[in-house]
Amino acid sequence: YVGSPAEAVEMAKAGADAIIAHVGTTVGGSIGVTKAVVGWDFTLQRTQEIIDAARRVRKEIFFLCHGGPINTPQDAERVMKAT
């Protein structure tokens, strides 16, 4: 899990095979958060920044995303299509 491009670079340097872009507390779920602290614009931009930063170090990394407004399979698909 990384929350910033700088963290993604360090994980890539350390040899991570997969990096999860974490954009904050997830809406829904068992803790009952009803509104994401961050919106879609931030989520998509930060996820892309994390991917770009890590790929500057190593190309063969798997990327995943978690948190914020990402709560359903459709939400995850939205991120995958936009990044």
C-alpha positions in Angstrom: 0.0 0.0 0.0 1.2 3.5 -0.9 -0.4 6.8 -0.5 2.0 9.0 -2.6 4.2 8.9 -5.7 7.3 9.2 -3.4 6.2 6.0 -1.6 5.6 4.3 -4.9 9.1 5.0 -6.0 10.5 3.6 -2.8 8.4 0.4 -3.1 9.6 0.0 -6.8 13.2 0.5 -5.7 12.7 -2.2 -3.0 11.5 -4.6 -5.7 7.7 -4.7 -5.0 5.9 -6.9 -7.5 2.6 -5.2 -6.8 1.7 -1.7 -5.6 -1.7 -0.7 -4.2 -2.6 2.9 -4.6 -4.5 3.8 -1.4 -6.5 7.0 -1.6 -8.0 7.1 1.9 -10.9 5.7 3.9 -13.3 3.6 1.7 -16.9 4.5 1.7 -19.3 1.8 2.9 -18.0 -1.4 4.4 -18.2 -2.5 8.0 -17.2 0.8 9.6 -20.1 2.7 8.0 -18.4 5.6 6.3 -21.0 7.2 4.1 -19.0 9.8 2.3 -15.5 9.6 0.9 -13.1 12.3 2.1 -11.7 12.4 -1.4 -13.5 12.6 -4.6 -13.1 11.0 -8.0 -10.9 13.6 -9.5 -8.3 13.2 -6.7 -8.7 9.4 -6.8 -8.0 9.1 -10.5 -5.2 11.7 -10.5 -3.4 10.3 -7.4 -3.7 6.7 -8.7 -2.1 7.7 -12.1 0.6 9.7 -10.3 1.5 6.6 -8.2 1.6 4.4 -11.3 3.7 6.8 -13.3 6.2 7.3 -10.4 6.7 3.6 -9.9 7.0 2.8 -13.6 9.8 5.4 -13.9 11.8 2.9 -11.7 10.5 -0.4 -12.9 8.0 -1.3 -15.7 6.9 -4.8 -14.6 4.8 -3.9 -11.6 1.1 -4.9 -11.0 -1.0 -2.0 -9.8 -4.2 -2.1 -7.8 -6.3 0.6 -6.1 -8.2 0.9 -2.9 -10.0 3.4 -0.8 -11.9 6.7 -1.1 -14.9 6.3 -3.4 -13.8 2.9 -4.7 -16.4 0.6 -3.2 -17.9 -1.6 -5.9 -16.6 -3.6 -8.9 -17.9 -0.8 -11.1 -15.9 1.7 -9.2 -12.7 -0.3 -9.6 -13.5 -0.6 -13.3 -13.8 3.1 -13.5 -10.3 3.5 -12.1 -8.8 0.9 -14.3 -10.3 2.5 -17.4 -9.1 6.0 -16.4 -5.5 5.1 -15.4 
